[in-house]
Amino acid sequence: MKAAPFAYVRPATLDDAVAELVRSAGEGKVLAGGQSLVPILAMRLARPSTVVDIAALSELDFVRRDGDELVIGALVRQRTLEGHPLAAAVPLLRLALPWIGHRELRSRGTVCGSIAHADPAAELPAVACCLGASLEIAGPHGRRTVTAAEFFHGAMATSVGAEDVLAAVRFPVARPGEGFGFAEIARRHGDFALAGVATRFRADDGEAAFTAFGVSDRPVTRDVTGLGDDEVADLARDLVDTAGDTHGSREYRQRLVAALAVRELARARRAAEGGTA
Ligand SMILES: Cc1cc2nc3c(=O)[nH]c(=O)nc-3n(C[C@@H](O)[C@H](O)[C@H](O)COP(=O)(O)OP(=O)(O)OC[C@H]3O[C@@H](n4cnc5c(N)ncnc54)[C@H](O)[C@@H]3O)c2cc1C
């Protein structure tokens, strides 16, 4: 199928991009890497009046360290970050990025695009929630910052409104003595996860948490400090909020997410305590 007709604009500044979205009166769509939007347009699941291509917003083409945060602008491709030297400061990103589709998709798909798209089975929204990242949103009334916990409202629903651009994401850098784990189960490598988890553990005070994804309408984080494996598994199982489908029953997903949460928390703990992850 072909996309329904739309106007195409390629503004040169973030202010102009927001102005174009305002002009579209809620009927515009931002185009970043196009890896999700283009198929959606082709299937006519979305029929925007205007596609606002942000590729020329060079002000958003940056990866930089800002104190204890790694800040990633909206133009940064997933593959660019994967190989970026500064990304080593956020080990969970390095663990999660290779799980996104295939290398060719990551060469076009952006970090912010994945977060703005908010597929419940996507990796980067889970990383953002697990680390407590914050999201910088530019809109007609200026800029605002939203925590990852507030940002995801449901499947493909976020704090980014129809007249907004997600300008950047801020990930906290790892502190000494922090360890991380990440894994998912998919039918084939490159497919979206049937169930997945991101984990973190801090050696000095034993703080532990996991974020489950692919099992609910958004990533869900649980603080599991001081809990044993059976309690972690029970908590993980309770998060499964999807009916079964042809790829796996609800019970199968419960077993997957429980096993992954226990295993990846152990991995995070080993990494935090200086062992091999
Ligand atoms: C075969 C295939 C397999 C895939 N597998 C995975 C996978 O395993 N895991 C995964 O996470 N993803 C997967 N994806 C999707 C991933 O490749 C996309 O990169 C990602 O979901 C969207 O990023 P994008 O930059 O391509 O955004 P686009 O496709 O350009 O946009 C996606 C949506 O987000 C909005 N948007 C994008 N950027 C912004 C912004 N800065 N501000 C406001 N709104 C914005 C767009 O308007 C649109 O609604 C897959 C895609 C394909 C085609």
The ligand as an SDF file (V2000), in Angstrom:
LIG
                    3D

 53 58  0  0  0  0  0  0  0  0999 V2000
   11.8720   -4.8080   10.8380 C   0  0  0  0  0  0  0  0  0  0  0  0
   11.9740   -3.8630   12.0210 C   0  0  0  0  0  0  0  0  0  0  0  0
   12.3970   -4.3670   13.2330 C   0  0  0  0  0  0  0  0  0  0  0  0
   12.5010   -3.5090   14.3410 C   0  0  0  0  0  0  0  0  0  0  0  0
   12.9040   -4.0290   15.5380 N   0  0  0  0  0  0  0  0  0  0  0  0
   12.9840   -3.2150   16.6000 C   0  0  0  0  0  0  0  0  0  0  0  0
   13.3890   -3.7170   17.8750 C   0  0  0  0  0  0  0  0  0  0  0  0
   13.7030   -4.9040   18.0550 O   0  0  0  0  0  0  0  0  0  0  0  0
   13.4280   -2.8450   18.9140 N   0  0  0  0  0  0  0  0  0  0  0  0
   13.0810   -1.5240   18.7550 C   0  0  0  0  0  0  0  0  0  0  0  0
   13.1280   -0.7820   19.7390 O   0  0  0  0  0  0  0  0  0  0  0  0
   12.7220   -1.0320   17.5780 N   0  0  0  0  0  0  0  0  0  0  0  0
   12.6630   -1.8350   16.4950 C   0  0  0  0  0  0  0  0  0  0  0  0
   12.2700   -1.3120   15.2970 N   0  0  0  0  0  0  0  0  0  0  0  0
   11.9540    0.1380   15.2270 C   0  0  0  0  0  0  0  0  0  0  0  0
   13.2300    0.9490   15.2710 C   0  0  0  0  0  0  0  0  0  0  0  0
   14.0570    0.5390   14.2210 O   0  0  0  0  0  0  0  0  0  0  0  0
   12.9780    2.4540   15.1070 C   0  0  0  0  0  0  0  0  0  0  0  0
   14.2120    3.0260   14.9570 O   0  0  0  0  0  0  0  0  0  0  0  0
   12.3300    3.1730   16.2350 C   0  0  0  0  0  0  0  0  0  0  0  0
   11.1620    2.5680   16.7090 O   0  0  0  0  0  0  0  0  0  0  0  0
   11.8710    4.5770   15.8390 C   0  0  0  0  0  0  0  0  0  0  0  0
   12.9610    5.3860   15.6160 O   0  0  0  0  0  0  0  0  0  0  0  0
   13.0660    6.2670   14.3160 P   0  0  0  0  0  0  0  0  0  0  0  0
   14.1600    7.2470   14.5660 O   0  0  0  0  0  0  0  0  0  0  0  0
   13.1780    5.3910   13.1290 O   0  0  0  0  0  0  0  0  0  0  0  0
   11.6740    7.0750   14.3580 O   0  0  0  0  0  0  0  0  0  0  0  0
   10.5770    7.3230   13.2390 P   0  0  0  0  0  0  0  0  0  0  0  0
   10.1770    6.0550   12.5830 O   0  0  0  0  0  0  0  0  0  0  0  0
   10.9850    8.4420   12.3610 O   0  0  0  0  0  0  0  0  0  0  0  0
    9.3910    7.8470   14.1830 O   0  0  0  0  0  0  0  0  0  0  0  0
    8.6700    6.9450   15.0210 C   0  0  0  0  0  0  0  0  0  0  0  0
    7.5740    7.7270   15.7690 C   0  0  0  0  0  0  0  0  0  0  0  0
    8.1720    8.5760   16.7440 O   0  0  0  0  0  0  0  0  0  0  0  0
    7.9200    9.9480   16.4320 C   0  0  0  0  0  0  0  0  0  0  0  0
    9.1990   10.6630   16.6350 N   0  0  0  0  0  0  0  0  0  0  0  0
   10.4290   10.2560   16.2400 C   0  0  0  0  0  0  0  0  0  0  0  0
   11.3650   11.0960   16.6740 N   0  0  0  0  0  0  0  0  0  0  0  0
   10.7210   12.0700   17.3440 C   0  0  0  0  0  0  0  0  0  0  0  0
   11.1470   13.2330   18.0420 C   0  0  0  0  0  0  0  0  0  0  0  0
   12.4490   13.5390   18.1500 N   0  0  0  0  0  0  0  0  0  0  0  0
   10.2200   14.0170   18.6140 N   0  0  0  0  0  0  0  0  0  0  0  0
    8.8920   13.7050   18.5180 C   0  0  0  0  0  0  0  0  0  0  0  0
    8.4360   12.6000   17.9080 N   0  0  0  0  0  0  0  0  0  0  0  0
    9.3350   11.7990   17.3160 C   0  0  0  0  0  0  0  0  0  0  0  0
    7.4480    9.9800   14.9810 C   0  0  0  0  0  0  0  0  0  0  0  0
    6.5750   11.0650   14.7230 O   0  0  0  0  0  0  0  0  0  0  0  0
    6.7380    8.6400   14.8660 C   0  0  0  0  0  0  0  0  0  0  0  0
    5.4490    8.7210   15.4030 O   0  0  0  0  0  0  0  0  0  0  0  0
   12.1740   -2.1250   14.2040 C   0  0  0  0  0  0  0  0  0  0  0  0
   11.7620   -1.6190   12.9470 C   0  0  0  0  0  0  0  0  0  0  0  0
   11.6600   -2.4710   11.8650 C   0  0  0  0  0  0  0  0  0  0  0  0
   11.2180   -1.9030   10.5560 C   0  0  0  0  0  0  0  0  0  0  0  0
  1  2  1  0
  2  3  1  0
  2 52  2  0
  3  4  2  0
  4  5  1  0
  4 50  1  0
  5  6  2  0
  6  7  1  0
  6 13  1  0
  7  8  2  0
  7  9  1  0
  9 10  1  0
 10 11  2  0
 10 12  1  0
 12 13  2  0
 13 14  1  0
 14 15  1  0
 14 50  1  0
 15 16  1  0
 16 17  1  0
 16 18  1  0
 18 19  1  0
 18 20  1  0
 20 21  1  0
 20 22  1  0
 22 23  1  0
 23 24  1  0
 24 25  2  0
 24 26  1  0
 24 27  1  0
 27 28  1  0
 28 29  2  0
 28 30  1  0
 28 31  1  0
 31 32  1  0
 32 33  1  0
 33 34  1  0
 33 48  1  0
 34 35  1  0
 35 36  1  0
 35 46  1  0
 36 37  1  0
 36 45  1  0
 37 38  2  0
 38 39  1  0
 39 40  1  0
 39 45  2  0
 40 41  1  0
 40 42  2  0
 42 43  1  0
 43 44  2  0
 44 45  1  0
 46 47  1  0
 46 48  1  0
 48 49  1  0
 50 51  2  0
 51 52  1  0
 52 53  1  0
M  END
$$$$
